[in-house]
Amino acid sequence: MSIEKLIEANTAALTALNETFSKMSSTGAKPAAPAGKPAAASGLTYDDIKTPFLALCKSHGADAGRAVCKEFGHENLKTVKPEQFAAVLAAIKKVAEAPAA
C-alpha cells in the first residue's frame, strides 16, 4: 500500500471519528470508558490489587510478590485475570500479614 493510500485511510478514519464525537456531544452521550483491565464480578479492578501488591513487594521483597503471582499461574500481576482479583487480593493480604523475612 502506498503512503498516499495510508494517508487517505487515516484521514477517513479521523474524519469518521470526529463526526462520531460531534454527534455524541450534541446528544449528550458520553464516550465509553478507556480500555484497560475490566472490573471483575467482585467489583475489584486491577488498580485495587496493584497498590497492595506493590506495598507487599516493598515490605516483603519482590520474591514475595512473584510467589503470589505464581500461586495463580502468572509470572507478574499484569497477567492476572479479573475473575482472580479477589483471590489474589486475599493472598496478598495473607502474605503481608506475616512478618517479613
C-alpha positions as CSV (number, residue, x, y, z in Angstrom):
1,M,0.0,0.0,0.0
2,S,1.4,3.4,-0.9
3,I,1.9,6.2,1.5
4,E,-0.8,8.2,-0.2
5,K,-3.3,5.4,0.3
6,L,-2.3,5.1,4.0
7,I,-2.8,8.8,4.5
8,E,-6.2,8.7,2.8
9,A,-7.3,5.8,5.0
10,N,-6.1,7.5,8.2
11,T,-7.8,10.8,7.2
12,A,-11.0,9.0,6.5
13,A,-10.8,7.3,9.9
14,L,-10.1,10.5,11.7
15,T,-13.0,12.2,9.9
16,A,-15.4,9.4,10.9
17,L,-14.1,9.6,14.5
18,N,-14.6,13.4,14.6
19,E,-18.1,13.0,13.3
20,T,-18.9,10.4,15.9
21,F,-17.7,12.7,18.7
22,S,-19.6,15.6,17.3
23,K,-22.8,13.6,17.3
24,M,-22.1,12.4,20.8
25,S,-21.5,15.9,22.1
26,S,-24.7,17.2,20.5
27,T,-26.8,14.4,22.0
28,G,-25.1,14.4,25.4
29,A,-23.8,10.9,25.1
30,K,-20.5,10.0,26.8
31,P,-17.7,8.0,25.3
32,A,-17.0,4.5,26.6
33,A,-14.6,4.1,29.4
34,P,-11.0,3.6,28.3
35,A,-10.0,0.1,27.6
36,G,-8.0,-1.5,30.4
37,K,-8.3,-4.3,32.8
38,P,-12.1,-4.6,33.4
39,A,-13.7,-4.8,36.8
40,A,-14.2,-8.3,38.0
41,A,-17.6,-9.7,39.2
42,S,-16.3,-8.8,42.7
43,G,-16.1,-5.2,41.6
44,L,-12.3,-5.1,42.0
45,T,-10.2,-3.6,39.4
46,Y,-6.5,-4.0,38.5
47,D,-5.7,-0.9,40.5
48,D,-7.4,-2.3,43.6
49,I,-4.9,-5.1,43.7
50,K,-1.9,-3.2,42.3
51,T,-1.5,-0.9,45.3
52,P,-1.4,-3.6,48.0
53,F,0.8,-5.8,45.7
54,L,3.4,-3.0,45.4
55,A,3.2,-2.5,49.2
56,L,3.8,-6.2,49.7
57,C,6.8,-6.1,47.3
58,K,8.2,-3.1,49.2
59,S,7.8,-4.7,52.6
60,H,8.5,-8.3,51.9
61,G,10.5,-8.2,48.7
62,A,9.8,-8.8,45.0
63,D,10.1,-12.6,45.5
64,A,7.0,-12.5,47.8
65,G,5.1,-10.7,45.1
66,R,6.3,-13.2,42.4
67,A,5.3,-16.1,44.7
68,V,1.7,-14.7,44.9
69,C,1.5,-14.4,41.2
70,K,2.9,-17.9,40.6
71,E,0.4,-19.3,43.0
72,F,-2.3,-18.3,40.5
73,G,-0.3,-19.3,37.4
74,H,1.1,-15.9,36.4
75,E,4.6,-14.5,36.0
76,N,3.5,-11.0,37.0
77,L,0.5,-9.1,38.3
78,K,-0.4,-7.7,34.8
79,T,-1.5,-11.1,33.5
80,V,-3.8,-11.8,36.4
81,K,-7.4,-12.3,35.1
82,P,-10.2,-10.1,36.5
83,E,-12.0,-13.1,37.9
84,Q,-8.9,-13.9,40.0
85,F,-8.6,-10.4,41.5
86,A,-10.5,-11.2,44.8
87,A,-8.4,-14.4,45.4
88,V,-5.2,-12.6,44.6
89,L,-6.0,-9.7,46.9
90,A,-6.7,-12.2,49.7
91,A,-3.4,-13.9,49.1
92,I,-1.6,-10.6,49.0
93,K,-3.2,-9.6,52.4
94,K,-2.3,-13.0,53.9
95,V,1.4,-12.8,52.9
96,A,1.5,-9.1,54.0
97,E,0.3,-10.0,57.5
98,A,3.1,-12.4,58.0
99,P,6.4,-10.9,59.4
100,A,8.9,-10.1,56.7
101,A,11.8,-12.4,56.5
